[in-house]
């Protein structure tokens, strides 16, 4: 397995560099998806179904026909203006590397290997769309690995939703403001109200907001402004509970300025994550053998991911492997984009991809682990059916 992985390492590392050089936003990953598919099809081992879930850039690549189905997720989208500041170029490449290493052995291992090309993790939650449209159905376990600033096998990811708020007033010349209803004032009142509300929220609940369209000129009273809001909490139920209070802050902005507020729920649903405790120790042991260490961090809190949605319906794992970057460099920054296409990103592609491949092989070769994961997948599927 390790020898097969090393054989493909140069090509998958180059794939990471190519994806980084051509960053694409959520649901627009046409070049990225094509490059990942080409790498898998080029091995001669994978059959690829394109455009799954009616998403042009989503795909499923399949090798083998065994009765245990293991999925590896390849994220592909970049961030606006920053590029791959979350390292999705390295994620996709590590997943391809793991898949290419496993492909020659799928029949011997008795597994069906699926690579899920999952668009729009940053915005739009492509995995949620794929789940709802049955793409993950029949998969018994799934995993991926993500770059970060820490080595953590079971990081804590939180649930979140997002909303867009559009204020509409009456614009006009700033020299005659008494004839206007200033939509920008609504954003100021809303942000002030949210700032005051935060002291009444439970510890750890986060309310993010940004003014996307504040108005265009200093001598023009804007008729419309646009804000976006995201709430993070431990569960999606708690997110929805907090939103009822935050929504009143946005409504207060409209009331105070005499504008109207149109509130739209955005299609970005990130659920809480449940890490599978069968997969976690297997991955950790292989990553440690490669040279990674996993300190007991008191803080394992990260952001949100739509892989959490998968974890509530299929046994799943989403470990983090660190980049060695200067202090002050964090994810979702231009500096992290540079690191993701440099030596740290290359090391991640090696360590993450190899550890995934070895983890899948361990599961495949253990009848007890296969039975355990199948049983858990059935239990989660039954719960999902009840909830839907």
Secondary structure as UniProt FT lines:
FT   HELIX           2..21
FT   TURN            26..27
FT   HELIX           30..41
FT   TURN            42..44
FT   STRAND          47..50
FT   HELIX           52..54
FT   TURN            56..57
FT   STRAND          59..63
FT   STRAND          68..75
FT   TURN            80..82
FT   TURN            85..86
FT   HELIX           88..103
FT   TURN            104..105
FT   HELIX           106..109
FT   STRAND          111..118
FT   TURN            121..124
FT   HELIX           126..132
FT   TURN            133..138
FT   STRAND          141..148
FT   STRAND          159..168
FT   STRAND          172..173
FT   HELIX           174..179
FT   HELIX           183..197
FT   HELIX           198..200
FT   TURN            203..204
FT   STRAND          206..213
FT   TURN            218..219
FT   STRAND          220..221
FT   STRAND          224..233
FT   HELIX           236..257
FT   STRAND          260..270
FT   TURN            277..278
FT   HELIX           279..290
FT   HELIX           307..311
FT   TURN            312..313
FT   STRAND          315..322
FT   TURN            327..328
FT   HELIX           334..340
FT   HELIX           343..364
FT   HELIX           367..387
//
